[in-house]
């Protein structure tokens, strides 16, 4: 073929309108990018950015970190824990992928228990934590998808050597317990390709209406304010930003940059009514509809569940955990319930976390 022929053919294609090449649509769990990093954990590590889905079904990008122990695994595909952290705050600097590289991650000991058994661990930062936008704190529909898509993304890192069909366990406590619960409930419909074998969830804020009532006016009210910010970010139709008073605007600005301790202490003994021009804003039907969508225990989980709660939990009352247990049982779920007596919220994970990790091991 002569050069003239090539040029004429190209010109003809242009004039006729040759079809343009179409990029394949990106799917939940697809990697946007990844890079090796050094983590303060006994493992090789990669920072991930991956595709996920918001609470309203819109595609988004979530970050996280993958940890793979150097120990060879010879018993089939290496198990993977999709680890959902408890409350880290709403500021981007609070993201676990950042804290695992700067030495400030407080849950690294539990992660290390999994790594020491030869399991890989992937930790999501959740929507808006470490990426653009406001963190959708306490929104289970968003968190559960981020947890499942983190497992999908981990298996797409070639150097990690993980199988897309390998066994996946989900672990989480507190906010992480909520994320784990929704991962279990969403998996059959949202991520049937994820080989989920067990979900360990503790201290779950399963009913946020009950948690709000319990903490309104309490010492850790800042967590409630953080959840309100998270819901307003996830569901723009909710009345919140437009009904804040001057005190509320100042408090919300503080909360959006706060990590765990600052968040809990952001507004001690305050009430939600102190910050809004409209009383009882959470009773608005729009709020109740979205809170209802994020009530855990409405769908049977796709794998066995280990559910635990501290009897003296001062943040998430034991009755909330028992309510979730009862809803699971009514659905016919395979649920193992354990109550840790005479312990408060942090004591619950200190005692229950290692037990939950051991339970997950029985599912691999």
N, C-alpha and C positions, 0 to 999 in steps of 0.2 A: 504494500500500500504506500503510495507516494505521500509526501507532505501535503500536497495540494488536496488530495482526497481526504486526508485526516481533517484539514481545516474546514473543508466544505461540509463534512459530516457533522463536525462540532457545531458549525453555524446553523445547519439545518435542525439539529436537536434543540438548539437554543430558541429558534424561531417557532418550532412546533410546540415547545414546552415539554422538554424531557422531564420525567418524574424525578423529583429530588429524593435522595436517600433519607430514610426516616430512622431516627435514633430509637432504639428499643426503649419503651417506657420503663422508668425505674420503679421497682417494686419494694414493698416494705422488707427491710432487712438487707437491702443492697448496700454495699459500701460506697460512700462518696469518696472517701480517702482514708488512709491509715499510715502510721509511721511508727517505727520503733522508739520507745522511750525507756528511761531508767526509772523503775518504781522502787519504793521502799517496801518491797515484798520479795520473798524468795522465788522469783520467777522471771522469765522473759516477759516483756510487756510491749504492747502496742496501743497507741492512742487511736481511737476510731471515731469517724463521723459516718453515720448510717441513716438510711431512710426509715421513717416510721410514720405513724398516723396520729393525728390529734384526736381529742375527745369528740369532735364534731365530724370526724371522718376525712379531714383534709391532710394531704401529704405534708410532712415536715422533715427536718433533719435533726437528729439527736446525737450527742457525743457520748463517749464512754471509754473504758479501758479494758483490755484483754490481758489476762495473766496466765501464763502456761509454765508449769514447773519444769525444770530441766530433767527430772527423772523420766526415763522411758516408760511408756505404758504398753504392756504386751498382752493385755486381756481383752482384745477387741478394741473398738473405738474408745478413745479417752472420754470419760464422763465430763460434762460441763455443768458448772453451777452458774445460773444467771442470778447474780446477787443484787438485791434491791436494798439500798442503804436506808437507814432511818433518817429523820429530819436532819438535813445539813444546812438549811436556810434557803434564801432566795437569791442572794448575790452570786454572780458568776464565779467569784473567787472561792465559793464554798463547794464547787463541784468535786465529787470524789475523784475524778480523773486527774484533777489538779492536786488534790490533797495527797493522793497516792504517789505523786512525784516530788512533793516538797516535804514529806515526812510528817504531815499533820492529820493523816487519816486515822480516826479513832476506832474504826471497825476492822483495821488491818489484821488484828489477832484472829478474828473469826474467819476472815478470808484465808489467812495462813493455815488454819486448821484444814480447810479444804485442799489447799495446795500441797500440804504435807502428805495427804493421802493420794497424791498423784492426779487429782482432778484439776482441770482448767477452771478459771473463774473469769466471767465477764461482768463488769459493773457498769450499769447505765447511769448517766448523769440526769436522766429524765428530761422531758421537754422544757426548754428555756433555761436550763441550768448549765451554764458554760457555752450556750449557743444564743442566737439572737432571740429577742422577745423575753417576756416575763415568765418565770418558772410557774407552771401550772400545779402548784403545791396542793397536795391532798386530793387531786382529781384522779380517782382510780381508773377511769376509762382511758386516760392518757398514759398513766404510769404503767398499767398492765401491758399495753401495746409496746411501750418502750422496752420493757423487760423481755418480752418475747422476740422483738426484732433485734435486741442485743445478742440473743442466742443465735439467731439466723446470721447476723453480721460476723460473729466470731468464727463460724464455720466457713466463712468466705475469705478469711485471711490465709493465703496459701502457706506461709511460713509456720503457721501455728499447728498444722497437721491434724486439724479436727475434722470429723466427719459430719456431713449435713444430716445424717441419720443416726448419729450417736445419741446416747441417753442424756437428757437434760433434766436437772433438778433446779427448782426455784427456791431461793431462801430470802426471807425478809422479816424485819421487825419494825413495829411502829408504822411510820409512813411506809417503810419497806414491806411491812406486813400487809398493808392495804394494797400496795403494788403487786405483791406476790399473790394475794387473793384474786385480784382481777386478772392477773396473768393466767391463773388456773381456770377461771371462769370463761375467759375469752378464747383460750387456746383451741377448743374444738371448732369454733366458727372462724376465728381470725387467723390462726396459725396451725392448722392440722398437720402441716409438714414438720413441725417441731415435735421431736420424740420426747414428750414430757412424761416423766416417770414418777415424779413426786413434787409436792409443794409444801414447804415448811414455813408457816406464817405465825407470828406471835405479836401480842399487843396490838391487835388490828383495830384501827378506828373505823369499824365496819359501818356504823350508823352515825353520820356526822351531825345530824340533828340532835342526837343524844349527847354527843361529845361537846357540841356547842353549849347546850344547856348546862352540862356538868362544869364547864370551864368559864362560862360567862361570869365575870366578877372574881375569878380566881387568880392565883399568883402567876400562872403561865398563860394568861389571856393573850399574850402576843402571838401564840401559836394559832389561836382562833382568827386573829387579824390577818396572819399570814395565809391561812386557808381562804379567807374572803378575797384576798388579793389574787390567789391562785385561781379561784373560780371565776373572778371577773376577767382574768386573762384568757381562760379557756372558753368562756361563754360571754362574748361581748354584749349580748342583749340583757344581761343581768344588771339591775340598778345597783350601782356601787360607787364608781368613780364620780358619777354625776350627782350623788347625794351625800358626798363627804362634806363635813364642815371644815373650818380652818384647822382645828385640832386633828381631824381625821386625815387631811391632806399631809400634814406634817408627819403623823405617825406612819402613814403608808409609805411615804418617801424613805423613812428610816427602815421600815420592814423590808422593802425591796432590795436593800443592800446588806441585810443582816445575815450572819451565819447562826448556827444553832443557839448558842448561849445568848447572843444579843436578841435573837428573835423571841425566845421564851421570856426574856426580861424587858421586852419593848414597851409593854403597857401593863404592869402588874396591877391586879385587882380592878382593872377597867371593865367596862361593859360595851358591847357593840353599839348600843344606843348613844354612848358618849361621843361617837365619831361621825354620826350621820345626822342629816337634817330630817330624815324620815324614820320614825320609830319602828322597831322590829322588822328591819329590812329583809331578814332571812325568811320571814313568813310570807313574803310576796310569792304568788303562784309560780312565777318564773324561777325563783330560787328553789322552791319546793320541787319543781319538776326536775331540775338539774341535780339536786341533792338525791332525789329518788333514783335517778339513773346511776348514781354512784353509791347506792346502798349495796354492800357486799352480801352475797348469799342468796341472790335471786336466780342464779343459774348454776346448775350442777358442774363442779370442776371437772376438767378432763383427765385428772390423775388423783391418786390418793393424797390426802391432806393430813399434815401434822399441825394441829392448832393448839396454841398454848397462851396462857395469860397469867399474870401475877395477881394474886388475890387482893392486894392492897394498892393496886395501880392508882396513882393520884392524878393521872392525865386521861386515861381511857378506862372507864370503870369496868369492873369485871362483868357486870350485866351486859355490856356491849359484846364482849367476847362470847358469853354464853348464848346471847341472841344469835350470833353468827353460827355457832355450833348447832343450835336447834334448827336454823334454816337449812343448813347443809344436810342435817339428818333427815329433815322432811323431804328433801330432794332425792334422798337415797344415795348421797355421796359417801365415799369411803373416807371417813374422818376419824382420826385419833385425837382425842381431847386430853390435855394435861393442864391442871391448875397448879401453880407454884405458890404455896401458902406463905403468908407473912412477908411477902416481898413487894416492893413498889416497882415503878415502871422500869428503871434502869436495872434493878435487881432481877427483873423478869428475863431480860436478855442475857444477863451474866450467867444465870442458872440454866435458862432454857436454850440459849443459842447452841452450846456444845451438844446438848441432847438432840436438838433438831438436826444438826449436822450429821450426827451418828445415824439418826433415823433415815436421812436421805441416802446414806451409804448402803442401807439395806435394800434400796430400790435400784441401785446400779448393778 
